[in-house]
Amino acid sequence: MPVRLVSLLGVVSLVTVLLLGGCSGRNATTPPEFAGPKASSPVQAGMRLDMQTDQEAYFAGHPIKVRVSLVNTTNKEINFTTPTSLVFDVLYEIRDDPSVKRWSDGQQFAQVITPHTLQAGAAMSQTLEFTIVRGGPAGLWARLDTGTSVLDTAKVTITIQ
């Protein structure tokens, strides 16, 4: 009887570890991997802006997720401000439509100068989600606007089916 109890506890422990992600290689704070195209900005004032989509192709009207990260490439703390509570934005343009659209269009942000601190070698990230309802290729890029300078990533192209 004690052997069965030990075996049962071992199985329960193993199942618990698997369910909690113990064998996945990431902990609860690690964001899921993104597999779509990625781009970066040139380093400016010790900061680099990175972006990556979760996929390369999407169905029209389905969510597009873009992870935007700001990386401190120096060994010193960097302090900067943004003119509103908006830190990152994603801009996009669709084939046959010359207008540039923004993730932030139609959203509200606190209209206050917002201070930010980025520790040496650290990064801050945000995942932005939006939809595009027209088919065809779309060009996306991320932006950080501090009010005195703008940091843009290179453009990536995704396909909207």
C-alpha positions as CSV (number, residue, x, y, z in Angstrom):
1,M,0.0,0.0,0.0
2,P,2.7,2.6,0.8
3,V,4.4,1.9,-2.6
4,R,1.1,2.7,-4.4
5,L,0.8,5.9,-2.4
6,V,4.3,7.0,-3.3
7,S,3.7,6.2,-7.0
8,L,0.5,8.1,-7.0
9,L,2.1,11.1,-5.4
10,G,4.9,10.9,-8.0
11,V,2.4,10.9,-10.8
12,V,0.4,13.8,-9.3
13,S,3.7,15.8,-8.8
14,L,4.7,15.2,-12.4
15,V,1.3,16.2,-13.8
16,T,1.4,19.3,-11.6
17,V,4.8,20.3,-12.9
18,L,3.8,19.8,-16.5
19,L,0.5,21.7,-16.1
20,L,2.4,24.6,-14.4
21,G,4.8,24.8,-17.3
22,G,7.8,23.4,-15.5
23,C,9.1,21.6,-18.6
24,S,8.3,24.3,-21.0
25,G,11.6,26.2,-20.6
26,R,9.9,29.4,-19.6
27,N,8.4,30.7,-16.4
28,A,5.1,32.6,-15.9
29,T,6.7,36.0,-16.6
30,T,8.3,35.0,-19.9
31,P,6.1,36.2,-22.9
32,P,5.2,33.7,-25.6
33,E,7.6,33.4,-28.6
34,F,6.7,35.5,-31.6
35,A,7.5,33.9,-35.0
36,G,6.7,36.6,-37.4
37,P,9.0,39.2,-39.1
38,K,11.1,41.4,-36.9
39,A,12.8,44.8,-37.3
40,S,14.9,47.2,-35.3
41,S,15.8,50.9,-35.3
42,P,19.3,52.2,-35.3
43,V,20.7,52.9,-31.8
44,Q,19.9,56.5,-30.8
45,A,20.8,58.0,-27.4
46,G,21.7,54.5,-26.2
47,M,18.3,53.1,-27.1
48,R,17.2,50.6,-29.7
49,L,13.6,49.9,-30.7
50,D,12.7,46.4,-31.7
51,M,9.4,44.9,-33.0
52,Q,8.2,41.5,-34.0
53,T,4.8,40.2,-35.2
54,D,3.4,36.9,-33.9
55,Q,2.9,35.6,-37.5
56,E,3.7,36.4,-41.1
57,A,0.2,36.1,-42.5
58,Y,-3.3,36.9,-41.1
59,F,-6.9,36.6,-42.1
60,A,-8.6,40.0,-42.6
61,G,-10.2,41.1,-39.4
62,H,-8.2,38.7,-37.2
63,P,-6.0,40.0,-34.4
64,I,-2.5,41.1,-35.3
65,K,-0.1,41.1,-32.3
66,V,3.1,43.1,-32.4
67,R,5.6,43.0,-29.5
68,V,7.5,46.3,-29.3
69,S,10.6,46.5,-27.0
70,L,12.9,49.4,-26.1
71,V,16.4,48.2,-25.2
72,N,19.0,50.2,-23.3
73,T,22.3,49.3,-25.1
74,T,24.5,51.1,-22.6
75,N,25.8,50.3,-19.1
76,K,24.1,53.3,-17.6
77,E,20.5,54.1,-16.6
78,I,18.6,56.1,-19.2
79,N,15.8,58.4,-18.3
80,F,13.4,59.8,-20.9
81,T,9.9,61.2,-21.1
82,T,6.9,60.8,-23.5
83,P,4.5,63.7,-24.1
84,T,1.5,61.4,-23.1
85,S,1.0,58.1,-21.4
86,L,1.4,56.4,-24.9
87,V,4.9,54.9,-25.0
88,F,4.9,52.7,-28.1
89,D,2.9,52.9,-31.3
90,V,2.6,50.7,-34.4
91,L,2.0,52.4,-37.8
92,Y,0.9,50.6,-40.9
93,E,0.0,51.1,-44.5
94,I,-1.9,48.9,-46.8
95,R,-1.4,48.3,-50.5
96,D,-3.4,50.8,-52.6
97,D,-4.1,53.1,-49.7
98,P,-1.6,55.9,-49.3
99,S,-2.7,56.9,-45.7
100,V,-0.8,55.7,-42.7
101,K,-2.8,54.3,-39.9
102,R,-1.8,53.9,-36.2
103,W,-2.5,51.4,-33.5
104,S,-3.2,54.4,-31.2
105,D,-5.9,55.8,-33.6
106,G,-9.2,56.3,-31.7
107,Q,-7.7,55.4,-28.3
108,Q,-7.3,57.8,-25.4
109,F,-4.1,58.4,-23.5
110,A,-3.4,60.6,-20.4
111,Q,-2.2,64.0,-21.7
112,V,0.6,64.3,-19.2
113,I,4.4,64.2,-19.6
114,T,5.3,60.7,-18.5
115,P,8.8,59.9,-17.1
116,H,10.4,56.5,-17.9
117,T,13.6,54.9,-16.5
118,L,15.4,52.1,-18.4
119,Q,18.0,50.4,-16.3
120,A,21.5,49.6,-17.9
121,G,21.2,46.7,-20.4
122,A,17.4,46.3,-19.6
123,A,14.4,46.4,-21.9
124,M,10.8,47.4,-21.6
125,S,8.2,45.7,-23.8
126,Q,4.5,46.0,-24.7
127,T,2.4,43.8,-27.0
128,L,0.0,45.8,-29.1
129,E,-3.0,44.2,-30.9
130,F,-5.2,45.5,-33.7
131,T,-6.9,44.3,-36.9
132,I,-6.7,45.1,-40.6
133,V,-9.8,44.3,-42.6
134,R,-8.5,44.8,-46.1
135,G,-6.5,42.0,-47.8
136,G,-3.1,42.3,-49.4
137,P,0.4,43.1,-48.1
138,A,0.7,45.6,-45.2
139,G,3.8,47.4,-44.1
140,L,4.2,47.9,-40.3
141,W,6.8,49.7,-38.2
142,A,7.0,50.6,-34.5
143,R,7.6,54.1,-33.1
144,L,8.7,55.7,-29.8
145,D,8.1,59.5,-29.8
146,T,9.7,61.3,-26.8
147,G,8.3,64.7,-27.9
148,T,11.9,65.8,-28.8
149,S,12.9,62.8,-30.9
150,V,11.4,59.9,-32.8
151,L,12.7,56.4,-32.9
152,D,11.3,54.2,-35.8
153,T,12.0,50.6,-36.5
154,A,12.6,49.4,-40.1
155,K,9.4,48.4,-41.9
156,V,8.2,44.7,-42.0
157,T,5.7,43.3,-44.4
158,I,2.9,41.0,-43.5
159,T,0.2,39.4,-45.6
160,I,-3.5,39.9,-45.0
161,Q,-5.6,37.2,-46.7
